[in-house]
Structure formats: C-alpha cells, structure tokens
Amino acid sequence: MDRYIVVNEKMQTGELFLSDGRLIYSGMGDAVLKTGIKRLLSLSAHKNDLCLLYQKGSGESCAAVFSDGAVKSEKILFKNSSFLQSEAVLCQDSLKIFTAENTPSGISISQISLSSESNKATLCQSAVKCQNSFFRLFSSAQGAFCAFLTSDGLVIKNCSNENSFTISEKGIRHYSLCFDSGFLYCLCALKNVLRLYILNENGETEKTDVIKGKAFGDCFVLKLKNTVFSAVRQGSWLYFRYSQNNGKALAPMGKIPLSGSCAPVPVISLSPNLCCCDALASPDVAEAIKNIPVHEQTQKAQASLAAQAENKKKNNVFDEALSKNISRLSQQNSLMSLRFKAAQERYVSEIEKLNDALRRLEEKNNTLESENAELKKEKERLEKENALLKKAKAILEEEIYKLNNSDETTDETDEDESKD
C-alpha cells in the first residue's frame, strides 16, 4: 500500500504517500519525511508515533519510527526476503513483524518479535487470501491487532499480548476492525448480510445484523466519540447505519452516492476521539461521517433506558422482558426499513417498465401514422390513375364506335355499286 490517511490528535487529516522514492506527508505542508524508498510495506501507530516498514531500492527491508515528522529511530530488518507479505507494528518496547510466506502445507502467518531477544512464532499454517492480502494489521493510538482468515473463520490477535479471538463464520468476503475502551468491533461482509461483532476483553461476543442484501463490496467500521459507524459499498452506493449505544440499537439505514473513484485506504488515527483503521477514500464518505445526525429523541430514549437499567442493577433485578421488547422493536424497525426499501425499489422498477411500454407504444403509433400518410398518398395516386384510365377507356370506346360505324357505311356503298 503506497497511500495512508493519518488523523492527528486534533482530528486534522493528512495523507502520507510515496512519490518518486520520497515519503511525503501532506499534513505537514507536503513535507518530505524520507527518501530512497522503493516500496511502503506498512504503516502503524503507537501512542503518538508512526512506525513505518519499507523496502529500499537495494532490497533491504527497514523499520523507522517517526515522531512529529522526524525520524526517531531506524533499523534494517532483512537484507532480502521472500515473504509474500510483511507488516510491522510497535508494541510497548517491542517491534513486532508479521509475515506471510509459502510453505508446503500452505500459507504460513508468523510473528517475529524484536526486543532484547528475537523470537518467531507461527500463528497459522493455512491462511486464506482475502481482500488481496493474507493478513491485515489494524492499529491506532489505542492499540494494534492482526487479523487473518482460515477455514474455521476469522482469527484476531492482540499485538500487545498473547490473547486471540476467533469469529467462527464461514464465507467472510470483506472485514474491518476498530477498537476502543475495551471493546473490539469487527464488521464482516458475508454473502447476504453485513454483520457487526462486538467483543469485550473477556472474549464475550455479541453480533448484530446491520444490513441484509447481496453483492457487498468493501466495508469499514469506525467509532467517532460515542458513535459506532458501519458502512458497506454496493455498486456505486455506500449504505450505512450507526449506533450510539455500543452497537446494540441501530439507526435506520442511510445511503449516499459514491462519485468518481473510491478506493479502500488504511487510516492511522492518533486521535482519542476517532477509532478507525480503514475507510473509503472519498469526500462523500467523509461528509457522511462528519454529518452523522444526533437525534435528541434518541438520546433521551437511550438516557431513559440507561437510567432504568441502572436502577434495576442496584436492586439486583434484570428485566428480561424489557430487553426482549427493545430487541424486538429494534428488529421490527430494521425489517420495516428493509421492506419499505424493497417496495420502493419494486415500484420504481414497475414505473420504469410502464414508461418503457408507453415509449414503445408511442414509437409504434408514430410508425403507423407515417405508414397511414404514405397509404393516403398512394390512394390519391391510384385514384388519379383510375380517373385517367376511365377517360382513356371512354375515348377508346368512342373510337371503336366510330370505326364500327365507318365499316357499315362502306359495306352499304359497295352493295349499291354492285347493284348498279
């Protein structure tokens, strides 16, 4: 990846990209941070620092840590490597490198920890390629995770410790992660549904179906302050829903058109207010996230529910019926939104079919009118020819009559002469 979006502590956005071997950061007036780079391998965040893994023109793989736009430290990692993929992240005092390489048993994912002592651990021996990569590294100021697909589902490893989670879901086509305040949010695009998984530090998992449909493309999830924003691309549209109570209740679905090119791009957030690791690079997407509406009614309802839950918690009472009713109403609201959308699309399709039929009838009518005009002209021509023929017939009959009378007169004259 030769392009990254960086969000600093003040929520100011800049672009870090590679141009002619130079590493340029637009967030500092197109400052050149480093030169002599052949390829960017990965960029990750650690507190307020950026950790860059890159390859020189000579083939050496190096890691550099940047702080306030200056190189803080730099180290050569590999002289030459045959890795299919390699990315690095700085965790506490240890630089961790994740690699993918081809082995007789399949694609192997490994973790190499570089600290006082280097060690290598194999995480998986049969990874499945997804989104043009064998694994994905998600990092922000809050921490870092490495995720990869296997035949059993999606494996997520915490880079700061040895904890790992598995989402046992088959058929994952795209996925995105973000994490904040002890919660890990994983958005998965399956064949017919966009599903959000919420994992806590104890490994407990909740899941919510965000959008049902088909032909899903790139998806991404982010948390902006207290709002979890889930989105997916479908054709030239971006469909999204958001939640302000940790993904448990979702707002009605919204959609925005995607104009021009809109490619997925990694996001490095150094801001405590934004938890985001990837998104679609488009002004339309940025504007949609920026203008997430906060409904006063929704806030009051959530505050009321929170107060009720707190009171029941104090009394050591859990109202399961209330929880089920809230869940049922939320599901009904989602179902009604989907039904309305389906009916709207169906009516639009029927109107388009009727318009096409009307257009074809108008074209046929125009053709018939044109043919009728030609037939009228042909009729007039034939009537004129008929009149001429009648006139010619009358003249011909008159001539025949004259000829016949002339022959009779001649015969009478001949008879008279013979008598004489």
C-alpha positions as CSV (number, residue, x, y, z in Angstrom):
1,M,0.0,0.0,0.0
2,D,1.6,3.3,-1.1
3,R,-1.0,5.6,0.5
4,Y,-2.3,6.2,4.0
5,I,-4.6,8.6,5.7
6,V,-3.3,10.0,9.0
7,V,-5.6,11.7,11.6
8,N,-3.6,13.6,14.2
9,E,-4.5,14.3,17.9
10,K,-6.5,17.4,16.8
11,M,-8.6,15.5,14.3
12,Q,-6.7,17.1,11.4
13,T,-6.4,14.8,8.4
14,G,-3.3,14.4,6.2
15,E,-2.2,12.0,3.5
16,L,1.1,10.0,3.7
17,F,2.2,8.7,0.3
18,L,5.2,7.6,-1.8
19,S,6.3,9.7,-4.8
20,D,9.5,9.1,-6.8
21,G,11.1,7.3,-3.8
22,R,10.2,10.2,-1.4
23,L,7.9,9.7,1.6
24,I,5.6,12.8,1.7
25,Y,3.2,13.9,4.4
26,S,0.5,16.4,3.3
27,G,-0.4,17.0,6.9
28,M,2.8,19.0,7.3
29,G,2.7,21.0,4.1
30,D,3.9,18.2,1.8
31,A,7.0,17.6,4.0
32,V,9.4,15.0,2.8
33,L,9.9,12.7,5.7
34,K,12.4,10.3,4.0
35,T,13.9,9.5,0.6
36,G,15.4,6.4,-1.1
37,I,12.2,4.3,-0.6
38,K,11.2,1.7,-3.2
39,R,8.0,0.5,-1.6
40,L,5.9,1.1,1.5
41,L,5.1,-2.2,3.3
42,S,3.1,-1.0,6.2
43,L,2.3,2.0,8.5
44,S,1.1,1.6,12.1
45,A,0.5,3.8,15.1
46,H,2.0,3.6,18.6
47,K,0.7,6.3,21.0
48,N,1.7,9.5,19.1
49,D,4.4,7.8,16.9
50,L,4.2,6.3,13.5
51,C,6.0,3.0,12.7
52,L,6.9,2.6,9.0
53,L,8.1,-0.6,7.4
54,Y,9.6,0.0,3.9
55,Q,11.9,-1.5,1.3
56,K,14.9,0.2,-0.1
57,G,16.0,0.1,-3.7
58,S,18.7,-2.4,-2.7
59,G,16.0,-4.8,-1.4
60,E,16.6,-4.3,2.3
61,S,13.5,-4.1,4.5
62,C,13.8,-1.4,7.2
63,A,11.7,-0.1,10.0
64,A,11.6,3.6,11.0
65,V,9.7,5.3,13.8
66,F,8.6,8.9,13.3
67,S,7.7,11.4,16.0
68,D,6.4,14.9,15.0
69,G,7.6,14.3,11.4
70,A,11.2,13.4,12.3
71,V,12.9,10.0,12.3
72,K,13.1,8.9,15.9
73,S,14.8,5.5,15.2
74,E,15.6,3.3,12.3
75,K,16.7,-0.3,11.8
76,I,17.4,-2.7,9.0
77,L,15.4,-5.9,9.4
78,F,16.0,-8.1,6.4
79,K,18.7,-8.0,3.7
80,N,16.4,-9.8,1.2
81,S,13.2,-11.7,2.0
82,S,10.9,-14.0,0.1
83,F,7.8,-13.0,2.1
84,L,4.6,-12.7,0.3
85,Q,3.6,-10.0,2.7
86,S,5.2,-8.3,5.7
87,E,4.0,-5.6,8.1
88,A,5.2,-4.2,11.4
89,V,3.8,-2.6,14.5
90,L,5.5,-1.1,17.6
91,C,4.0,-2.5,20.8
92,Q,5.4,-1.1,24.1
93,D,9.2,-1.7,23.7
94,S,9.0,-4.4,21.1
95,L,8.8,-4.2,17.3
96,K,6.6,-7.0,16.0
97,I,6.8,-8.1,12.4
98,F,4.0,-10.1,10.8
99,T,4.9,-12.1,7.7
100,A,3.2,-14.4,5.2
101,E,5.2,-17.0,3.3
102,N,4.5,-20.0,1.1
103,T,5.2,-23.4,2.8
104,P,4.5,-27.0,1.7
105,S,1.4,-27.0,4.0
106,G,0.0,-23.7,2.8
107,I,0.3,-20.0,3.5
108,S,2.0,-19.6,6.9
109,I,1.4,-16.5,9.1
110,S,4.2,-15.8,11.6
111,Q,5.0,-13.2,14.2
112,I,8.6,-12.0,14.8
113,S,9.2,-10.1,18.0
114,L,12.3,-7.9,18.1
115,S,13.3,-6.7,21.5
116,S,16.2,-7.6,23.7
117,E,15.8,-11.2,22.3
118,S,14.3,-12.0,18.9
119,N,11.8,-14.8,18.6
120,K,9.5,-16.2,16.0
121,A,6.1,-17.8,16.5
122,T,3.8,-19.4,13.8
123,L,0.3,-18.1,14.1
124,C,-1.3,-20.1,11.2
125,Q,-0.2,-22.6,8.6
126,S,-3.1,-22.4,6.2
127,A,-4.3,-18.8,5.8
128,V,-6.9,-17.8,3.2
129,K,-6.3,-14.8,1.0
130,C,-8.9,-12.1,1.4
131,Q,-9.0,-8.5,0.0
132,N,-5.7,-9.1,-1.8
133,S,-3.9,-9.9,1.4
134,F,-3.1,-12.9,3.6
135,F,-3.5,-10.9,6.8
136,R,-4.4,-7.4,7.8
137,L,-2.8,-5.2,10.5
138,F,-5.1,-2.7,12.3
139,S,-3.5,-0.1,14.5
140,S,-4.4,3.2,16.2
141,A,-3.4,5.2,19.3
142,Q,-5.5,2.7,21.3
143,G,-3.5,-0.5,20.2
144,A,-3.0,-2.9,17.4
145,F,-4.5,-6.2,16.1
146,C,-3.5,-8.6,13.4
147,A,-6.4,-10.5,11.6
148,F,-6.3,-13.3,9.1
149,L,-8.8,-15.8,7.6
150,T,-8.7,-19.6,8.0
151,S,-11.0,-22.3,7.0
152,D,-12.6,-22.0,10.5
153,G,-13.2,-18.3,10.4
154,L,-11.6,-15.0,11.2
155,V,-8.7,-15.1,13.7
156,I,-7.9,-11.8,15.5
157,K,-4.7,-11.5,17.6
158,N,-4.0,-8.7,20.1
159,C,-0.4,-7.5,19.3
160,S,0.1,-6.2,22.9
161,N,-0.4,-9.7,24.4
162,E,-1.0,-13.3,23.5
163,N,-4.8,-13.0,23.5
164,S,-6.5,-14.1,20.3
165,F,-10.2,-14.4,19.3
166,T,-11.9,-16.4,16.6
167,I,-15.1,-15.4,14.8
168,S,-16.4,-18.8,13.6
169,E,-18.1,-17.5,10.5
170,K,-17.6,-19.0,7.1
171,G,-17.9,-17.1,3.8
172,I,-16.4,-13.8,5.0
173,R,-15.6,-11.7,1.9
174,H,-14.5,-8.4,3.4
175,Y,-13.9,-7.4,7.0
176,S,-12.8,-4.3,9.0
177,L,-11.8,-3.7,12.7
178,C,-11.6,-0.9,15.2
179,F,-11.3,-1.0,19.0
180,D,-11.9,1.4,21.8
181,S,-12.5,1.4,25.6
182,G,-12.0,-2.4,25.9
183,F,-14.3,-3.3,23.0
184,L,-13.3,-4.7,19.6
185,Y,-15.6,-4.0,16.7
186,C,-15.4,-6.3,13.7
187,L,-17.6,-5.7,10.7
188,C,-17.9,-8.7,8.2
189,A,-19.4,-8.7,4.8
190,L,-20.9,-12.1,4.1
191,K,-22.8,-13.3,1.1
192,N,-26.2,-11.9,2.0
193,V,-25.6,-9.9,5.2
194,L,-23.4,-7.2,6.8
195,R,-22.8,-8.4,10.3
196,L,-21.2,-6.5,13.3
197,Y,-19.4,-8.4,16.0
198,I,-18.6,-6.8,19.3
199,L,-16.0,-8.5,21.5
200,N,-15.1,-7.5,25.0
201,E,-11.8,-8.1,26.8
202,N,-13.1,-11.4,28.2
203,G,-13.7,-12.7,24.7
204,E,-17.5,-12.5,25.0
205,T,-19.1,-11.8,21.7
206,E,-22.3,-10.1,20.6
207,K,-23.4,-9.9,17.0
208,T,-25.9,-7.7,15.1
209,D,-27.1,-7.9,11.5
210,V,-26.5,-4.4,10.2
211,I,-27.8,-4.7,6.6
212,K,-29.2,-7.6,4.6
213,G,-28.6,-7.7,0.8
214,K,-26.2,-9.1,-1.7
215,A,-23.2,-8.2,-3.8
216,F,-21.5,-6.4,-1.0
217,G,-18.1,-4.8,-1.7
218,D,-15.6,-3.1,0.7
219,C,-16.9,-2.5,4.2
220,F,-15.5,-0.5,7.1
221,V,-16.3,0.3,10.8
222,L,-15.2,3.2,12.9
223,K,-16.0,4.8,16.2
224,L,-16.3,8.6,16.4
225,K,-16.6,9.6,20.1
226,N,-19.6,7.5,21.2
227,T,-20.9,6.6,17.8
228,V,-20.2,3.3,16.0
229,F,-20.5,3.8,12.3
230,S,-20.8,0.7,10.0
231,A,-20.8,1.0,6.2
232,V,-20.5,-1.1,3.1
233,R,-20.2,-0.4,-0.6
234,Q,-22.8,-1.9,-3.0
235,G,-22.2,-0.8,-6.6
236,S,-22.0,3.0,-6.8
237,W,-23.7,3.5,-3.4
238,L,-22.5,3.5,0.2
239,Y,-25.0,2.0,2.7
240,F,-24.5,2.8,6.4
241,R,-26.0,2.6,9.8
242,Y,-24.8,3.9,13.1
243,S,-25.3,3.2,16.8
244,Q,-24.9,5.4,19.9
245,N,-25.2,2.7,22.5
246,N,-22.3,0.5,21.5
247,G,-23.9,-1.2,18.5
248,K,-27.0,-2.6,20.4
249,A,-29.6,-0.3,18.7
250,L,-29.0,0.8,15.1
251,A,-30.4,3.9,13.4
252,P,-32.3,3.5,10.2
253,M,-30.2,2.8,7.1
254,G,-28.9,5.6,5.1
255,K,-27.2,5.7,1.7
256,I,-25.1,8.1,-0.3
257,P,-23.9,8.0,-3.9
258,L,-20.2,7.5,-4.5
259,S,-18.9,9.8,-7.2
260,G,-15.7,9.1,-9.0
261,S,-13.0,6.7,-7.8
262,C,-13.5,5.5,-4.3
263,A,-10.8,3.0,-3.2
264,P,-10.3,1.5,0.3
265,V,-7.4,3.1,2.1
266,P,-5.8,2.4,5.5
267,V,-6.4,5.0,8.2
268,I,-4.0,5.7,11.0
269,S,-5.7,7.6,13.9
270,L,-3.7,9.3,16.6
271,S,-6.8,11.0,18.0
272,P,-8.5,9.6,21.1
273,N,-11.9,10.7,19.6
274,L,-11.6,8.6,16.5
275,C,-11.1,4.8,16.4
276,C,-10.6,4.0,12.7
277,C,-8.3,1.7,10.8
278,D,-9.6,1.8,7.2
279,A,-12.2,3.6,5.2
280,L,-13.1,4.5,1.6
281,A,-11.1,7.5,0.2
282,S,-14.0,9.7,-0.9
283,P,-15.2,13.2,0.1
284,D,-18.7,11.8,0.0
285,V,-17.8,9.3,2.7
286,A,-16.0,11.9,4.8
287,E,-19.0,14.2,4.6
288,A,-21.4,11.4,5.6
289,I,-19.4,10.6,8.7
290,K,-19.0,14.2,9.5
291,N,-22.8,14.8,9.4
292,I,-23.9,11.8,11.4
293,P,-27.2,13.2,12.9
294,V,-27.6,13.1,16.7
295,H,-31.4,12.9,17.4
296,E,-32.4,14.4,20.7
297,Q,-35.3,11.9,21.0
298,T,-32.8,9.0,20.5
299,Q,-30.6,10.5,23.2
300,K,-33.4,10.9,25.6
301,A,-34.7,7.4,25.0
302,Q,-31.2,6.0,25.5
303,A,-30.7,8.0,28.7
304,S,-34.1,6.7,30.0
305,L,-33.1,3.1,29.2
306,A,-29.8,3.6,30.8
307,A,-31.4,5.0,34.0
308,Q,-33.9,2.1,34.1
309,A,-31.1,-0.4,33.7
310,E,-29.0,1.3,36.4
311,N,-32.0,1.2,38.8
312,K,-32.7,-2.4,38.2
313,K,-29.0,-3.2,38.6
314,K,-29.0,-1.6,42.0
315,N,-32.0,-3.6,43.0
316,N,-30.3,-6.7,41.6
317,V,-33.2,-7.2,39.2
318,F,-32.8,-7.9,35.5
319,D,-36.0,-7.2,33.4
320,E,-35.5,-9.8,30.6
321,A,-38.9,-8.8,29.1
322,L,-37.8,-5.2,28.7
323,S,-34.6,-6.3,27.0
324,K,-36.5,-8.6,24.6
325,N,-39.1,-5.9,23.8
326,I,-36.3,-3.5,23.0
327,S,-34.6,-6.1,20.8
328,R,-37.9,-7.0,19.1
329,L,-38.8,-3.3,18.4
330,S,-35.3,-2.7,17.0
331,Q,-35.6,-5.7,14.7
332,Q,-39.1,-4.7,13.6
333,N,-37.8,-1.2,12.8
334,S,-35.0,-2.7,10.7
335,L,-37.4,-5.0,9.0
336,M,-39.8,-2.2,8.2
337,S,-37.0,-0.1,6.8
338,L,-35.9,-3.0,4.6
339,R,-39.4,-3.7,3.4
340,F,-40.0,-0.1,2.6
341,K,-36.8,0.0,0.6
342,A,-37.7,-3.2,-1.2
343,A,-41.2,-1.9,-2.0
344,Q,-39.8,1.4,-3.2
345,E,-37.3,-0.3,-5.5
346,R,-40.1,-2.6,-6.8
347,Y,-42.4,0.4,-7.6
348,V,-39.6,2.3,-9.3
349,S,-38.9,-0.8,-11.4
350,E,-42.6,-1.1,-12.3
351,I,-42.8,2.6,-13.3
352,E,-39.7,2.2,-15.4
353,K,-41.3,-0.8,-17.2
354,L,-44.6,1.1,-17.8
355,N,-42.6,4.1,-19.1
356,D,-40.7,1.7,-21.5
357,A,-44.0,0.2,-22.7
358,L,-45.5,3.7,-23.2
359,R,-42.4,4.7,-25.2
360,R,-42.7,1.6,-27.4
361,L,-46.5,2.4,-28.0
362,E,-45.7,6.0,-28.9
363,E,-43.0,4.8,-31.3
364,K,-45.4,2.2,-32.8
365,N,-48.1,4.9,-33.1
366,N,-45.7,7.3,-34.9
367,T,-44.8,4.4,-37.3
368,L,-48.5,3.7,-38.0
369,E,-49.2,7.4,-38.6
370,S,-46.3,7.6,-41.0
371,E,-47.5,4.4,-42.8
372,N,-51.1,5.8,-42.9
373,A,-49.8,9.1,-44.6
374,E,-48.0,7.0,-47.2
375,L,-51.1,4.9,-47.8
376,K,-53.2,8.1,-48.3
377,K,-50.7,9.4,-50.8
378,E,-50.8,6.0,-52.6
379,K,-54.6,6.1,-52.6
380,E,-54.6,9.6,-54.2
381,R,-52.2,8.5,-56.9
382,L,-54.2,5.4,-57.7
383,E,-57.4,7.4,-57.8
384,K,-55.8,9.8,-60.3
385,E,-54.6,6.9,-62.4
386,N,-58.1,5.3,-62.2
387,A,-59.6,8.6,-63.5
388,L,-57.1,8.7,-66.3
389,L,-57.9,5.1,-67.2
390,K,-61.6,5.8,-67.2
391,K,-61.1,8.8,-69.5
392,A,-58.8,6.7,-71.8
393,K,-61.4,4.0,-71.8
394,A,-64.2,6.4,-72.8
395,I,-62.0,7.8,-75.7
396,L,-61.1,4.2,-76.8
397,E,-64.8,3.2,-76.8
398,E,-65.7,6.2,-78.8
399,E,-63.0,5.5,-81.4
400,I,-64.2,1.8,-81.6
401,Y,-67.7,3.0,-82.1
402,K,-66.6,5.4,-84.9
403,L,-64.7,2.6,-86.6
404,N,-67.6,0.2,-86.4
405,N,-70.0,2.8,-88.0
406,S,-67.4,3.6,-90.7
407,D,-67.2,-0.1,-91.7
408,E,-71.0,-0.4,-92.0
409,T,-71.2,2.7,-94.3
410,T,-68.5,1.3,-96.5
411,D,-70.3,-2.0,-96.9
412,E,-73.6,-0.3,-97.9
413,T,-71.8,1.7,-100.5
414,D,-70.2,-1.4,-102.0
415,E,-73.6,-3.2,-102.2
416,D,-75.2,-0.2,-104.0
417,E,-72.4,-0.1,-106.6
418,S,-72.7,-3.9,-107.3
419,K,-76.5,-3.5,-108.0
420,D,-75.8,-0.8,-110.5
